[in-house]
């Protein structure tokens, strides 16, 4: 459920591609090194590796991996705790 707290907010740096947690900007969205369909996203210490570099496309409303543009972020489910792939 959306609470609009900092736990659910992110900052995006278009230059680096990092998506940082607003709650603790030391942590970034990370694909866990899995570059295939169904890879779960995790929070990880920001290190700037390829698995943390995304492109947010405001025109299409998508977020995809910079190194693999066909890999987009999508929700898997509609309940609390559902995975984000």
PDB file as gemmi writes it, atoms N, CA and C in Angstrom:
CRYST1    1.000    1.000    1.000  90.00  90.00  90.00 P 1                      
ATOM      1  N   UNK A   1       0.831  -1.168   0.000  1.00  0.00           N  
ATOM      2  CA  UNK A   1       0.000   0.000   0.000  1.00  0.00           C  
ATOM      3  C   UNK A   1       0.885   1.245   0.000  1.00  0.00           C  
ATOM      4  N   UNK A   2       0.550   2.191  -0.799  1.00  0.00           N  
ATOM      5  CA  UNK A   2       1.348   3.412  -0.888  1.00  0.00           C  
ATOM      6  C   UNK A   2       1.128   4.287   0.332  1.00  0.00           C  
ATOM      7  N   UNK A   3       2.229   4.655   0.972  1.00  0.00           N  
ATOM      8  CA  UNK A   3       2.153   5.536   2.139  1.00  0.00           C  
ATOM      9  C   UNK A   3       2.843   6.875   1.859  1.00  0.00           C  
ATOM     10  N   UNK A   4       3.547   6.950   0.721  1.00  0.00           N  
ATOM     11  CA  UNK A   4       4.272   8.147   0.318  1.00  0.00           C  
ATOM     12  C   UNK A   4       5.391   8.522   1.286  1.00  0.00           C  
ATOM     13  N   UNK A   5       5.841   7.551   2.059  1.00  0.00           N  
ATOM     14  CA  UNK A   5       6.969   7.778   2.959  1.00  0.00           C  
ATOM     15  C   UNK A   5       8.270   7.661   2.157  1.00  0.00           C  
ATOM     16  N   UNK A   6       9.369   8.082   2.767  1.00  0.00           N  
ATOM     17  CA  UNK A   6      10.657   8.013   2.079  1.00  0.00           C  
ATOM     18  C   UNK A   6      11.063   6.589   1.736  1.00  0.00           C  
ATOM     19  N   UNK A   7      10.488   5.593   2.423  1.00  0.00           N  
ATOM     20  CA  UNK A   7      10.773   4.201   2.095  1.00  0.00           C  
ATOM     21  C   UNK A   7      10.289   3.862   0.691  1.00  0.00           C  
ATOM     22  N   UNK A   8       9.334   4.634   0.179  1.00  0.00           N  
ATOM     23  CA  UNK A   8       8.746   4.360  -1.129  1.00  0.00           C  
ATOM     24  C   UNK A   8       9.120   5.414  -2.161  1.00  0.00           C  
ATOM     25  N   UNK A   9      10.094   6.242  -1.843  1.00  0.00           N  
ATOM     26  CA  UNK A   9      10.496   7.305  -2.769  1.00  0.00           C  
ATOM     27  C   UNK A   9      11.918   7.066  -3.252  1.00  0.00           C  
ATOM     28  N   UNK A  10      12.177   7.560  -4.454  1.00  0.00           N  
ATOM     29  CA  UNK A  10      13.458   7.325  -5.113  1.00  0.00           C  
ATOM     30  C   UNK A  10      13.944   8.609  -5.751  1.00  0.00           C  
ATOM     31  N   UNK A  11      15.256   8.706  -5.933  1.00  0.00           N  
ATOM     32  CA  UNK A  11      15.814   9.791  -6.739  1.00  0.00           C  
ATOM     33  C   UNK A  11      16.554   9.149  -7.903  1.00  0.00           C  
ATOM     34  N   UNK A  12      16.434   9.783  -9.062  1.00  0.00           N  
ATOM     35  CA  UNK A  12      17.057   9.248 -10.275  1.00  0.00           C  
ATOM     36  C   UNK A  12      18.073  10.255 -10.788  1.00  0.00           C  
ATOM     37  N   UNK A  13      19.278   9.793 -11.048  1.00  0.00           N  
ATOM     38  CA  UNK A  13      20.338  10.617 -11.616  1.00  0.00           C  
ATOM     39  C   UNK A  13      20.512  10.200 -13.074  1.00  0.00           C  
ATOM     40  N   UNK A  14      20.040  11.034 -13.989  1.00  0.00           N  
ATOM     41  CA  UNK A  14      20.086  10.698 -15.415  1.00  0.00           C  
ATOM     42  C   UNK A  14      21.514  10.528 -15.925  1.00  0.00           C  
ATOM     43  N   UNK A  15      22.466  11.217 -15.323  1.00  0.00           N  
ATOM     44  CA  UNK A  15      23.862  11.119 -15.777  1.00  0.00           C  
ATOM     45  C   UNK A  15      24.460   9.750 -15.434  1.00  0.00           C  
ATOM     46  N   UNK A  16      24.256   9.292 -14.200  1.00  0.00           N  
ATOM     47  CA  UNK A  16      24.847   8.024 -13.773  1.00  0.00           C  
ATOM     48  C   UNK A  16      23.918   6.837 -13.997  1.00  0.00           C  
ATOM     49  N   UNK A  17      22.607   7.089 -14.034  1.00  0.00           N  
ATOM     50  CA  UNK A  17      21.634   6.015 -14.158  1.00  0.00           C  
ATOM     51  C   UNK A  17      21.267   5.370 -12.834  1.00  0.00           C  
ATOM     52  N   UNK A  18      21.792   5.904 -11.728  1.00  0.00           N  
ATOM     53  CA  UNK A  18      21.507   5.323 -10.417  1.00  0.00           C  
ATOM     54  C   UNK A  18      20.145   5.782  -9.913  1.00  0.00           C  
ATOM     55  N   UNK A  19      19.404   4.842  -9.324  1.00  0.00           N  
ATOM     56  CA  UNK A  19      18.140   5.136  -8.674  1.00  0.00           C  
ATOM     57  C   UNK A  19      18.360   4.871  -7.188  1.00  0.00           C  
ATOM     58  N   UNK A  20      18.403   5.961  -6.418  1.00  0.00           N  
ATOM     59  CA  UNK A  20      18.739   5.884  -4.989  1.00  0.00           C  
ATOM     60  C   UNK A  20      17.491   5.941  -4.112  1.00  0.00           C  
ATOM     61  N   UNK A  21      17.571   5.252  -2.992  1.00  0.00           N  
ATOM     62  CA  UNK A  21      16.521   5.308  -1.987  1.00  0.00           C  
ATOM     63  C   UNK A  21      16.504   6.690  -1.345  1.00  0.00           C  
ATOM     64  N   UNK A  22      15.324   7.282  -1.210  1.00  0.00           N  
ATOM     65  CA  UNK A  22      15.202   8.562  -0.498  1.00  0.00           C  
ATOM     66  C   UNK A  22      15.401   8.346   0.993  1.00  0.00           C  
ATOM     67  N   UNK A  23      15.045   7.166   1.497  1.00  0.00           N  
ATOM     68  CA  UNK A  23      15.206   6.875   2.916  1.00  0.00           C  
ATOM     69  C   UNK A  23      16.680   6.819   3.293  1.00  0.00           C  
ATOM     70  N   UNK A  24      17.480   6.179   2.446  1.00  0.00           N  
ATOM     71  CA  UNK A  24      18.917   6.067   2.701  1.00  0.00           C  
ATOM     72  C   UNK A  24      19.635   6.047   1.361  1.00  0.00           C  
ATOM     73  N   UNK A  25      20.141   7.202   0.908  1.00  0.00           N  
ATOM     74  CA  UNK A  25      20.739   7.307  -0.430  1.00  0.00           C  
ATOM     75  C   UNK A  25      22.026   6.511  -0.631  1.00  0.00           C  
ATOM     76  N   UNK A  26      22.472   5.803   0.382  1.00  0.00           N  
ATOM     77  CA  UNK A  26      23.614   4.902   0.192  1.00  0.00           C  
ATOM     78  C   UNK A  26      23.189   3.640  -0.552  1.00  0.00           C  
ATOM     79  N   UNK A  27      21.862   3.410  -0.657  1.00  0.00           N  
ATOM     80  CA  UNK A  27      21.324   2.216  -1.292  1.00  0.00           C  
ATOM     81  C   UNK A  27      20.673   2.544  -2.625  1.00  0.00           C  
ATOM     82  N   UNK A  28      20.947   1.679  -3.603  1.00  0.00           N  
ATOM     83  CA  UNK A  28      20.442   1.857  -4.961  1.00  0.00           C  
ATOM     84  C   UNK A  28      19.625   0.644  -5.387  1.00  0.00           C  
ATOM     85  N   UNK A  29      18.767   0.870  -6.363  1.00  0.00           N  
ATOM     86  CA  UNK A  29      18.059  -0.217  -7.010  1.00  0.00           C  
ATOM     87  C   UNK A  29      19.088  -1.032  -7.789  1.00  0.00           C  
ATOM     88  N   UNK A  30      18.997  -2.345  -7.715  1.00  0.00           N  
ATOM     89  CA  UNK A  30      20.017  -3.238  -8.276  1.00  0.00           C  
ATOM     90  C   UNK A  30      19.315  -4.490  -8.788  1.00  0.00           C  
ATOM     91  N   UNK A  31      19.742  -5.007  -9.918  1.00  0.00           N  
ATOM     92  CA  UNK A  31      19.108  -6.225 -10.438  1.00  0.00           C  
ATOM     93  C   UNK A  31      19.783  -7.491  -9.932  1.00  0.00           C  
ATOM     94  N   UNK A  32      20.667  -7.366  -8.973  1.00  0.00           N  
ATOM     95  CA  UNK A  32      21.309  -8.531  -8.373  1.00  0.00           C  
ATOM     96  C   UNK A  32      22.240  -9.268  -9.322  1.00  0.00           C  
ATOM     97  N   UNK A  33      22.622  -8.610 -10.425  1.00  0.00           N  
ATOM     98  CA  UNK A  33      23.506  -9.230 -11.393  1.00  0.00           C  
ATOM     99  C   UNK A  33      22.804 -10.180 -12.348  1.00  0.00           C  
ATOM    100  N   UNK A  34      21.474 -10.243 -12.274  1.00  0.00           N  
ATOM    101  CA  UNK A  34      20.690 -11.113 -13.148  1.00  0.00           C  
ATOM    102  C   UNK A  34      20.119 -10.280 -14.288  1.00  0.00           C  
ATOM    103  N   UNK A  35      20.547 -10.552 -15.510  1.00  0.00           N  
ATOM    104  CA  UNK A  35      20.111  -9.777 -16.667  1.00  0.00           C  
ATOM    105  C   UNK A  35      19.134 -10.562 -17.531  1.00  0.00           C  
ATOM    106  N   UNK A  36      18.204 -11.257 -16.916  1.00  0.00           N  
ATOM    107  CA  UNK A  36      17.223 -12.028 -17.668  1.00  0.00           C  
ATOM    108  C   UNK A  36      15.821 -11.756 -17.175  1.00  0.00           C  
ATOM    109  N   UNK A  37      14.851 -12.251 -17.901  1.00  0.00           N  
ATOM    110  CA  UNK A  37      13.458 -12.098 -17.499  1.00  0.00           C  
ATOM    111  C   UNK A  37      13.237 -12.706 -16.119  1.00  0.00           C  
ATOM    112  N   UNK A  38      12.485 -11.989 -15.296  1.00  0.00           N  
ATOM    113  CA  UNK A  38      12.161 -12.485 -13.966  1.00  0.00           C  
ATOM    114  C   UNK A  38      13.198 -12.174 -12.902  1.00  0.00           C  
ATOM    115  N   UNK A  39      14.263 -11.458 -13.256  1.00  0.00           N  
ATOM    116  CA  UNK A  39      15.274 -11.095 -12.255  1.00  0.00           C  
ATOM    117  C   UNK A  39      14.638 -10.144 -11.243  1.00  0.00           C  
ATOM    118  N   UNK A  40      14.768 -10.444  -9.976  1.00  0.00           N  
ATOM    119  CA  UNK A  40      14.214  -9.583  -8.932  1.00  0.00           C  
ATOM    120  C   UNK A  40      15.124  -8.400  -8.676  1.00  0.00           C  
ATOM    121  N   UNK A  41      14.519  -7.267  -8.414  1.00  0.00           N  
ATOM    122  CA  UNK A  41      15.277  -6.089  -8.032  1.00  0.00           C  
ATOM    123  C   UNK A  41      15.465  -6.082  -6.529  1.00  0.00           C  
ATOM    124  N   UNK A  42      16.619  -5.589  -6.100  1.00  0.00           N  
ATOM    125  CA  UNK A  42      16.954  -5.517  -4.680  1.00  0.00           C  
ATOM    126  C   UNK A  42      17.547  -4.146  -4.382  1.00  0.00           C  
ATOM    127  N   UNK A  43      17.661  -3.831  -3.111  1.00  0.00           N  
ATOM    128  CA  UNK A  43      18.433  -2.667  -2.682  1.00  0.00           C  
ATOM    129  C   UNK A  43      19.836  -3.144  -2.368  1.00  0.00           C  
ATOM    130  N   UNK A  44      20.834  -2.374  -2.811  1.00  0.00           N  
ATOM    131  CA  UNK A  44      22.220  -2.761  -2.586  1.00  0.00           C  
ATOM    132  C   UNK A  44      23.031  -1.488  -2.395  1.00  0.00           C  
ATOM    133  N   UNK A  45      24.147  -1.611  -1.693  1.00  0.00           N  
ATOM    134  CA  UNK A  45      25.030  -0.452  -1.561  1.00  0.00           C  
ATOM    135  C   UNK A  45      25.358   0.077  -2.948  1.00  0.00           C  
ATOM    136  N   UNK A  46      25.217   1.379  -3.137  1.00  0.00           N  
ATOM    137  CA  UNK A  46      25.497   1.980  -4.439  1.00  0.00           C  
ATOM    138  C   UNK A  46      26.965   1.804  -4.780  1.00  0.00           C  
ATOM    139  N   UNK A  47      27.231   1.232  -5.953  1.00  0.00           N  
ATOM    140  CA  UNK A  47      28.609   1.050  -6.403  1.00  0.00           C  
ATOM    141  C   UNK A  47      28.788   1.436  -7.866  1.00  0.00           C  
ATOM    142  N   UNK A  48      27.689   1.731  -8.574  1.00  0.00           N  
ATOM    143  CA  UNK A  48      27.775   2.190  -9.954  1.00  0.00           C  
ATOM    144  C   UNK A  48      28.004   1.107 -10.985  1.00  0.00           C  
ATOM    145  N   UNK A  49      27.936  -0.166 -10.585  1.00  0.00           N  
ATOM    146  CA  UNK A  49      28.089  -1.247 -11.553  1.00  0.00           C  
ATOM    147  C   UNK A  49      26.922  -1.257 -12.533  1.00  0.00           C  
ATOM    148  N   UNK A  50      27.068  -1.983 -13.622  1.00  0.00           N  
ATOM    149  CA  UNK A  50      26.044  -2.037 -14.670  1.00  0.00           C  
ATOM    150  C   UNK A  50      24.694  -2.497 -14.141  1.00  0.00           C  
ATOM    151  N   UNK A  51      24.695  -3.354 -13.122  1.00  0.00           N  
ATOM    152  CA  UNK A  51      23.434  -3.849 -12.587  1.00  0.00           C  
ATOM    153  C   UNK A  51      22.675  -2.796 -11.773  1.00  0.00           C  
ATOM    154  N   UNK A  52      23.254  -1.588 -11.622  1.00  0.00           N  
ATOM    155  CA  UNK A  52      22.580  -0.490 -10.932  1.00  0.00           C  
ATOM    156  C   UNK A  52      22.292   0.687 -11.857  1.00  0.00           C  
ATOM    157  N   UNK A  53      22.578   0.539 -13.124  1.00  0.00           N  
ATOM    158  CA  UNK A  53      22.404   1.664 -14.061  1.00  0.00           C  
ATOM    159  C   UNK A  53      21.146   1.463 -14.908  1.00  0.00           C  
ATOM    160  N   UNK A  54      20.239   2.417 -14.749  1.00  0.00           N  
ATOM    161  CA  UNK A  54      18.942   2.360 -15.407  1.00  0.00           C  
ATOM    162  C   UNK A  54      18.734   3.601 -16.257  1.00  0.00           C  
ATOM    163  N   UNK A  55      17.771   3.534 -17.142  1.00  0.00           N  
ATOM    164  CA  UNK A  55      17.295   4.697 -17.879  1.00  0.00           C  
ATOM    165  C   UNK A  55      15.810   4.829 -17.607  1.00  0.00           C  
ATOM    166  N   UNK A  56      15.421   5.998 -17.113  1.00  0.00           N  
ATOM    167  CA  UNK A  56      14.000   6.295 -16.909  1.00  0.00           C  
ATOM    168  C   UNK A  56      13.535   7.099 -18.112  1.00  0.00           C  
ATOM    169  N   UNK A  57      12.622   6.540 -18.868  1.00  0.00           N  
ATOM    170  CA  UNK A  57      12.101   7.186 -20.076  1.00  0.00           C  
ATOM    171  C   UNK A  57      10.752   7.817 -19.749  1.00  0.00           C  
ATOM    172  N   UNK A  58      10.729   9.133 -19.572  1.00  0.00           N  
ATOM    173  CA  UNK A  58       9.489   9.790 -19.182  1.00  0.00           C  
ATOM    174  C   UNK A  58       8.454   9.779 -20.292  1.00  0.00           C  
ATOM    175  N   UNK A  59       8.891   9.669 -21.536  1.00  0.00           N  
ATOM    176  CA  UNK A  59       7.930   9.632 -22.646  1.00  0.00           C  
ATOM    177  C   UNK A  59       7.142   8.329 -22.685  1.00  0.00           C  
ATOM    178  N   UNK A  60       7.832   7.208 -22.468  1.00  0.00           N  
ATOM    179  CA  UNK A  60       7.134   5.919 -22.500  1.00  0.00           C  
ATOM    180  C   UNK A  60       6.678   5.481 -21.111  1.00  0.00           C  
ATOM    181  N   UNK A  61       7.213   6.130 -20.058  1.00  0.00           N  
ATOM    182  CA  UNK A  61       6.864   5.753 -18.701  1.00  0.00           C  
ATOM    183  C   UNK A  61       7.540   4.480 -18.230  1.00  0.00           C  
ATOM    184  N   UNK A  62       8.662   4.115 -18.858  1.00  0.00           N  
ATOM    185  CA  UNK A  62       9.348   2.873 -18.504  1.00  0.00           C  
ATOM    186  C   UNK A  62      10.692   3.153 -17.843  1.00  0.00           C  
ATOM    187  N   UNK A  63      11.180   2.144 -17.141  1.00  0.00           N  
ATOM    188  CA  UNK A  63      12.538   2.139 -16.580  1.00  0.00           C  
ATOM    189  C   UNK A  63      13.188   0.876 -17.107  1.00  0.00           C  
ATOM    190  N   UNK A  64      14.357   1.013 -17.731  1.00  0.00           N  
ATOM    191  CA  UNK A  64      15.036  -0.183 -18.252  1.00  0.00           C  
ATOM    192  C   UNK A  64      16.524  -0.140 -17.918  1.00  0.00           C  
ATOM    193  N   UNK A  65      17.137  -1.302 -18.012  1.00  0.00           N  
ATOM    194  CA  UNK A  65      18.576  -1.428 -17.768  1.00  0.00           C  
ATOM    195  C   UNK A  65      19.331  -0.724 -18.887  1.00  0.00           C  
ATOM    196  N   UNK A  66      20.344   0.052 -18.548  1.00  0.00           N  
ATOM    197  CA  UNK A  66      21.128   0.732 -19.583  1.00  0.00           C  
ATOM    198  C   UNK A  66      21.859  -0.249 -20.479  1.00  0.00           C  
ATOM    199  N   UNK A  67      22.388  -1.296 -19.880  1.00  0.00           N  
ATOM    200  CA  UNK A  67      23.181  -2.246 -20.667  1.00  0.00           C  
ATOM    201  C   UNK A  67      22.312  -3.219 -21.459  1.00  0.00           C  
ATOM    202  N   UNK A  68      21.035  -3.331 -21.107  1.00  0.00           N  
ATOM    203  CA  UNK A  68      20.101  -4.226 -21.812  1.00  0.00           C  
ATOM    204  C   UNK A  68      18.742  -3.537 -21.884  1.00  0.00           C  
ATOM    205  N   UNK A  69      18.549  -2.639 -22.839  1.00  0.00           N  
ATOM    206  CA  UNK A  69      17.318  -1.855 -22.909  1.00  0.00           C  
ATOM    207  C   UNK A  69      16.033  -2.660 -23.049  1.00  0.00           C  
ATOM    208  N   UNK A  70      16.133  -3.928 -23.450  1.00  0.00           N  
ATOM    209  CA  UNK A  70      14.920  -4.739 -23.544  1.00  0.00           C  
ATOM    210  C   UNK A  70      14.490  -5.277 -22.179  1.00  0.00           C  
ATOM    211  N   UNK A  71      15.308  -5.076 -21.152  1.00  0.00           N  
ATOM    212  CA  UNK A  71      14.979  -5.501 -19.794  1.00  0.00           C  
ATOM    213  C   UNK A  71      14.380  -4.315 -19.044  1.00  0.00           C  
ATOM    214  N   UNK A  72      13.054  -4.345 -18.855  1.00  0.00           N  
ATOM    215  CA  UNK A  72      12.358  -3.238 -18.198  1.00  0.00           C  
ATOM    216  C   UNK A  72      11.889  -3.654 -16.807  1.00  0.00           C  
ATOM    217  N   UNK A  73      11.690  -2.663 -15.966  1.00  0.00           N  
ATOM    218  CA  UNK A  73      11.158  -2.895 -14.627  1.00  0.00           C  
ATOM    219  C   UNK A  73       9.648  -3.060 -14.745  1.00  0.00           C  
ATOM    220  N   UNK A  74       9.136  -4.146 -14.163  1.00  0.00           N  
ATOM    221  CA  UNK A  74       7.685  -4.315 -14.143  1.00  0.00           C  
ATOM    222  C   UNK A  74       7.258  -4.939 -12.816  1.00  0.00           C  
ATOM    223  N   UNK A  75       6.017  -4.661 -12.450  1.00  0.00           N  
ATOM    224  CA  UNK A  75       5.455  -5.216 -11.231  1.00  0.00           C  
ATOM    225  C   UNK A  75       4.917  -6.608 -11.492  1.00  0.00           C  
ATOM    226  N   UNK A  76       5.073  -7.485 -10.519  1.00  0.00           N  
ATOM    227  CA  UNK A  76       4.604  -8.859 -10.659  1.00  0.00           C  
ATOM    228  C   UNK A  76       3.611  -9.127  -9.544  1.00  0.00           C  
ATOM    229  N   UNK A  77       2.381  -8.679  -9.716  1.00  0.00           N  
ATOM    230  CA  UNK A  77       1.361  -8.872  -8.697  1.00  0.00           C  
ATOM    231  C   UNK A  77       0.720  -7.560  -8.300  1.00  0.00           C  
ATOM    232  N   UNK A  78      -0.319  -7.654  -7.517  1.00  0.00           N  
ATOM    233  CA  UNK A  78      -1.061  -6.461  -7.112  1.00  0.00           C  
ATOM    234  C   UNK A  78      -1.272  -6.371  -5.619  1.00  0.00           C  
ATOM    235  N   UNK A  79      -0.550  -7.186  -4.855  1.00  0.00           N  
ATOM    236  CA  UNK A  79      -0.719  -7.152  -3.402  1.00  0.00           C  
ATOM    237  C   UNK A  79       0.558  -6.671  -2.731  1.00  0.00           C  
ATOM    238  N   UNK A  80       0.427  -6.277  -1.465  1.00  0.00           N  
ATOM    239  CA  UNK A  80       1.592  -5.866  -0.699  1.00  0.00           C  
ATOM    240  C   UNK A  80       2.641  -6.969  -0.705  1.00  0.00           C  
ATOM    241  N   UNK A  81       3.894  -6.604  -0.898  1.00  0.00           N  
ATOM    242  CA  UNK A  81       4.979  -7.575  -0.897  1.00  0.00           C  
ATOM    243  C   UNK A  81       5.210  -8.260  -2.224  1.00  0.00           C  
ATOM    244  N   UNK A  82       4.447  -7.888  -3.253  1.00  0.00           N  
ATOM    245  CA  UNK A  82       4.639  -8.504  -4.573  1.00  0.00           C  
ATOM    246  C   UNK A  82       5.994  -8.124  -5.128  1.00  0.00           C  
ATOM    247  N   UNK A  83       6.581  -9.011  -5.906  1.00  0.00           N  
ATOM    248  CA  UNK A  83       7.898  -8.773  -6.496  1.00  0.00           C  
ATOM    249  C   UNK A  83       7.860  -7.691  -7.555  1.00  0.00           C  
ATOM    250  N   UNK A  84       9.002  -7.033  -7.688  1.00  0.00           N  
ATOM    251  CA  UNK A  84       9.254  -6.123  -8.813  1.00  0.00           C  
ATOM    252  C   UNK A  84      10.377  -6.772  -9.598  1.00  0.00           C  
ATOM    253  N   UNK A  85      10.150  -7.022 -10.883  1.00  0.00           N  
ATOM    254  CA  UNK A  85      11.147  -7.702 -11.717  1.00  0.00           C  
ATOM    255  C   UNK A  85      11.825  -6.711 -12.629  1.00  0.00           C  
TER     256      UNK A  85                                                      
END                                                                             
